[in-house]
Amino acid sequence: MAEVLKVLTCLFIIMFQKKGNVMEFIVLLYDSIVIQYKDTLKLAVPSLIYTLQNNLQYVAISNLPAATFQVTYQLKILTTALFSVLMLRKSLSRIQWVSLLLLFTGVAVVQVEQEGKQKESTVTGTSQNYAKGLLAVIVSCLSSGFAGVYFEKILKGSSASVWMRNIQLGIFGIVLGLLGMWWNDGLAITEKGFLFGYTPIVWGVIFNQAFGGLLVAVVVKYADNILKGFATSFSIIVSTVVSVYLFGFHVDLLFTLGAGLVIGAVYMYSLPKAAAPSPSTPTHSSSSHNLSDSAGDSEMDAFLPKTPGKEKGC
């Protein structure tokens, strides 16, 4: 349903851009999706990986405290950076390498802190499986990093618009989601209907999943990566505070230290590279090729267009 909402939103935006001209709208869709079918097929791989990633996030959050999941999931910055270096031959500044080290350290500290709580929860008989949740979030981070870099590698320089690109992604996402749905819950859906169990909370999750990427894209496109770093750090704090009140999550010194390292690392990684001064040219205050712009966050790589110059445009 999240993919359906994304596609419908993108279709509406393209129609708006065409000023309601239905013929131009249909011709554009036919040309971009059918005529240029090779470009469309290229998106099957990242769409498959993103579908896997999204489902793994549900497994992870079902088995981890919300605050722990939010902190651990920032490992996607590390995996995206490493895949960028390996696949795209990107270079990282010293401060970015330091920030990645701090990120890994912070996540490790949180895991050590949670290990003790896991033993306590085993005694009290909680239904969450910490090992399963941790494995899910790690695989999700790996798939997020690879998909984002692969997406950039095959589509950099493409003339397709942000919205059309996400329609192409969404088509495969819907098909793959339907296949997975019928494989796992086909009989239940046949008996109870497609929308059985769609409570207001479920719809809230769907809308958050569908339009969260739009908001991220707007922030990155119209603000900058530093502001997104602040937003990510703020989200960790909000998740922790809300978890304390809703789920009785206990914040101790180790968790505070680990989360603090992760928040600092996210901010440091978002800082722009300083352009190297040249004797023949004036010193520039910022660089036009910042790894964090192109590969710092897998969410961005699925949306904004990769043109020669730079997540999810939708």
N, C-alpha and C positions, 0 to 999 in steps of 0.2 A: 504493500500500500504506500509505503514511503517513496518507492521508485515511481509509482503511478502519479503521485502528487507532484514529484519533481518534473516528470515529463509534461504533465498538464500545465504546470507553471511556465515551463520553457516555451511550450506551444502558444500559450496566451501572450507571452512577451514578444515572440516573433510576430504573431498576428498584429500586436499593437505597433511594432516597428514598421510593419507593412501598411499601417493605417487602415486596417480592415479589408485590404484587397485580397479576397479569397483566392483568386487565380494565381497571383504572385506567391502567395503563401504555399499553395499546393505545388507549384512548380519548384519552389526552393526546396521543399521537403523531398520531392521526388529526385531532384538533382543531387542533393547532398547525401541522401540515404541509399537510393537505388542506383543511380548512374555512377556515383563515386563509391561503389560498394566495397572497394578495397580499403578505403579509409574507414568505412563503417566496421568492416571485419577486424581491423586492427584493434578496435576497442573491446573485442570479445575477451581478450586476456585480462586487461585491467578490470573489466566489469566482473568477471568471474572471481578475481581476487578480492575486489571490494565487497562482493556478496558474501564471500567466506569471512572476511574481516568483520562485517556488520553482525553476522550471526555469532561469531566468536565473542564479540563484545557483550552480547546478551548472556552467553555462558559465563563469561568472566564476572560480570556485575551480579549474577545470581549466586556466585560463590565467594565473592570478596566484599568486604566493607566498601561503601561508596568512596570514602576518602582514600583508602588504600588503592582502589582501582584507578582513581584519578591521578594519583601520584605515579603509580607504576606505568600507566599508559603513556606517560611522557617519554618513555623509552623509544617511541616512534621517531622522535627527533634524532636519537642516536642511530637507529637503523637506517633512516632516510639519508643521513649524512654519510654513513659508511657505504651504502649502495651508490650514492652520488659520486663518491671518490672512486669506487671500483668500476662503475659502468659508464660514467660520464667524464671521468678524469677531472672532476672538480677539485679545487684546492680550498683548504680551510685555513683561516688565520690562526695564529697561536691562541688568541682568546677563545676561539671557537673550540679548539681541541681541549683547552682547559675546562670550558663549560661542559663539554661532553663527559669529561672525566668526573666533574662534580655531579653531573646528572646521574651517571652510573653509581657513584658512591651514595648519593642521596636515596636512590631507589633501593640499593643494597641494605642501607641502614633501616629503611622502612620494613623490608622483608625480614630482617633479623628481629625487629620489634614485633612483627606480626607472628613470628614463629612461636614466641612464648604464648601469645593469645590463642594460637591454634590449639596448643596443648590444653589450655583451659577450656576451650569450646568443645574439645573432644570429651572432656570429663562431664561437661554439662549437657552433652548430647545435641548440639546444634546441627542442623541439616546441611549447612554449607560445607563444601569440599574445597579447602583452601588450595591444595595442590592442583586440582582440576581448574580452578579459577586462575591461578598463577600461570599455568601452562597455556590456557586460552588467551590471556592477555599478552603473553610473550609471542605466541604465534601470530596474534593479531597485529602486534607491533612490527614483526618481520614482514608480514604480508602488506601492511600499510606502507612501509618503506620501499619495498620492491615495486609495488604497484605504482606508487607516485613517481619513482624514477623511471620505470618502464614507460609510463604514460608520457612523461616529458621526452624521453628518448625517441619515441616513434612519432610524436606529434609536434615536436618543436618546429616552428615555421609554417604550420598548417594555416590555411586561410579560413578555415571553418570558424564560425562565431562561437562565443562561449555557450550560448543557448543551444545551438545546433549540436555542438559536441556532447552536451549532456543529454539531449534527446537520444543520440546514438548510444551513449552509455546506458541510459535508462531502458532502452529496448532490450538489450541483453540482460540487464539486471532484472527486469520483469519476468522474462522467460526463465531465467535461472531460478528466480525466487519461486515461480509457479511449480517448476519441476521439483524443487526441494520440498515445497509445501505438500504436494500430492504424494511424494515418496514417504514422508514422515506422518502426515495426518490426513491422507486421502479418504479413509473410511469415516473418520470423525467429521470431516467437512461434508461428505455426502449425506450423513445422517442429520447433522445439526446446522448446516449452512456455512457459507463463507465467513459471514460477519458474526458468528457465534463467539461470545466472549469479548467483543469489542466494547469494553467499558470506557467511560470518560478518561480514565488514567491511561488506558491503552492508546486511545486517540491522541492524548497528549504526547505520549512517547513517539507516535508516528509523525505528528506535526513537528516535533522537535528534531527528529531524525531527518525529515524532508527539508525543512527550511533552515536548519542550523548551518548547513553548508552555504546557503545563500548569504546569511549574515556574516559568516567568516570571509566570504569572497568580497563583500562590500567593505568590510573593515580593512582588508589587505589592499584592495584596489584603490580605495579613496582615502585611506590613512597611511599607515606604514607597518612594517613588521614589528617595530618596537612596541607599538600600541597593541598589536595582537599578543606579543609576549606578556604585556601587562594583563591583558584579558585572560590569558591562560593561567597566569599566576593567581589572579583574582578568583578564577573558577575553582582552583584547588582549595583556597581559603573558604569559599562559600560551601563547597562540598563537605569540608571538614566540619564547619559550624553547623550545617543542617543535619549532618549525620549524628552529631552529639545530641541534638534535640529530638530527632525522629527515631534513631536506632540505638541510643544510649552508647554511642561510640566514645571510647575513652582515649583522650589525647595525653600521651606522656612525653617525657623529655626526648626519647629516641625518635618517636614519630615527628615531633616538632623539629628536631635537628635534620632528619631526612627530608621532610617536606620543605624546610627552609633551603636546603642545598639544591633541591630540584627547582624551586621557584627562582633562586638566584641564577642557576644554570640556564633556565629558559630565557631569562632577561638578558644574560650575557650573550647567549647564542644569537639573540635577535639584534644585537648591536651591529650597525653597518660597518663594513670594512673601511679602513682609511686607505685612500688611494695613494700608491707610492709616488712620492714627489719626483719630478723629472727636471733636469737642469734646463731643458728647452721649453717646458710648459709650466704654467702656474700650478700650484698645489691645489687639488680639489678636496673639498670637505667630505665627499662621499664617493663610493664606487658604484658603477652601474651594474657590476656583476657580483652580487652578493649571494653566497651559497644559500643563506637563509631565505632569500627571496624565491629561489628556484627549487630548493630541495629541503628546506627546513621543516616543512610540515606537510604530511601526506594529504591532509584534508584540502589544502590549497591546490595540490597537484591534480586533484580530480576535477577541478572546476575552472580555474582561470586559464585563458589561452596561453599557449607557449609560443610566443612570437619572439623574433630575434631582438631583443632589447631588454618578458615575463608573462587555483585551487579550485577550486570548484566554482565555476561561473554560475552554478546553480545548485 
